[in-house]
Amino acid sequence: MMLLLRLTLLTLLIAANSWLVSGENMITCYGNIQHLACDTGLIKVKSTIYGRTNRDTCSNRPSSEVANANCALSISTIADRCNGLRECEVKTDLLGNPDPCFGTYKYYNTTYDCISGQNIVICEQGYSTLDCGDGSIQIINANYGRADSVTCVNGLLSSLFQNTNCYAPNTLSKVASMCNGKNNCTVQSSYTIFTDPCIGTLKYLTVSYKCNRTLVTCEGNTAVLTCGARRINIISANYGRTDSTTCSSGRPASQLTVTNCYTPDALNKVAARCEGQSSCNVPATNDVFSDPCFLTYKYLTVVYSCF
């Protein structure tokens, strides 16, 4: 019997570098299907523990199989397959994880967040363009293969989509290398790009991503971050100088030569002013950030998204 424990935390985004909409927890006995879903947003797995940490969960077994409550193996397989999807089902008996405690009946305990982002599905040999307008693309996850028997199957023989445990390795890194940091990019769903993880099965490509905005404000001015009806999520920030050309007009060379100038707590200071707000103002001044490189003309760089 499958035991499913789902605790909805409904935790609003309150910390920098998270895109949280809500938090969830799912426990699934070995051999059953672990089902992760987000009513709002996309799945982002925080951790999955495979094993047994108490005697009560999934306990409809002989006592000898639930006695060991000190058995835990951290795995990434569910994160690799589910991150960036709105809904994900994983057959736990097909994951092939090593056995952390032989003779003990185990379960999967997955904690995950629902984050803001976009998701696209591209059927075999199809194309799609990821477009962030003036923003930049950040890939959350990507998988080429087949994880269900209903996607991209219209009018096709059932024998082409029976294998639902098909995943091409390195799909995420390949899509990220093509798209991260760009305003737009076009990706193709093809085995010539991702290799063929299951010959004879019709595959598709799923890509999840978010759009980031980059704002650069010269020293002495004020950065204005806006998200309209949505809220600000700060991804990164620095007050200093990392090149000799940005905010260089009319400045003597002596103020531009130091290009390894960083403020360690710039992210925290910007997040404190802006995180979760619909708009905010951040002065690019030494009064706010202190002076990380004396006599160098600095600028504030903020990367953020709206959720």
C-alpha positions, 0 to 999 in steps of 0.5 A: 500500500502506497503511503503519500504524505503531502504537506502544503507549507504555502511559504511565500518567497522571503529570502534572496536567491529563491523563487519560492511559491510554495513548499511541499513534501512527498513520501512514497513507499518503494515500488510505488509511483512518486507523484510531485505536482505544483498547482502554481509554478514549477517543481524544484526538488530540494532533497530526496532521501531514500531509506528509512528514518522511522519505524512508522512510515510504510510500516505494513511489513514484517517487523524485521523490515522496518526495525532499522530506522537509521538508513538514509541515502541522498539521491538526485535522480528525482530532481534530475527528472522532475525539476522544472515540470508542473507535474511529475510521476516517477516509478520508484522501482525503476530508479536503480538507486543503490541499496543503503540498507539491505533487508529493510523496506525503504521509502522515498522522502522528497521535499520540493518547492514550487517556483516561478518559471516557464515550461515548454514541450517540443515533440521529436524533430520540432523547434521552439524559441525561448524568448525573454525580450530584454531579459536573459534566459536562465535554464531551470531544467531540461530533459530529452526522452519520454516520461509518460505515454500521453505527451506527443502521441497523437495518431502514432502507434502505441509501441512508440511510446511504451517506454516511459523511463527514457532520459538522455544524460547531459540534456540540461547542460547542453540546453544551458550552454545554448541558451543561458544569458541570451535574450532568446534562443531556438532549441530542437528536439532531436537525437542528433543533439542529445543522443538517443537514450531509447531507440525505437521510442518517440521522444520529446524535449521539455525545457523549463526556464525563467527570464532575468533582468539585468540593471546597471546603475553608475555610482551616484545614481539610483537603481529603480527595479520594477515588476508591475503587478508581480514581485521582485526576486533578487538573483545577484548584485554587486557594487564595484567594478568588473570591467573598464568600459561600463560607466566609463564616459568622462572618467579618467583612466585612473578611476577605471583600472581596478576591475576586480572590485566587489562588495561581499554583502551587496546581494543581501543589501539589495534583497533587504530593500527589494525582495518581494516588492513590486518596485524599489529604489537602490542608491548606488552609493558608498553610503549604502554599500561602503567603498570596496575600492577607494578612488575607483568609480563604481557601478551597481549591477543587479540581476533580478526576475519577477514572479 
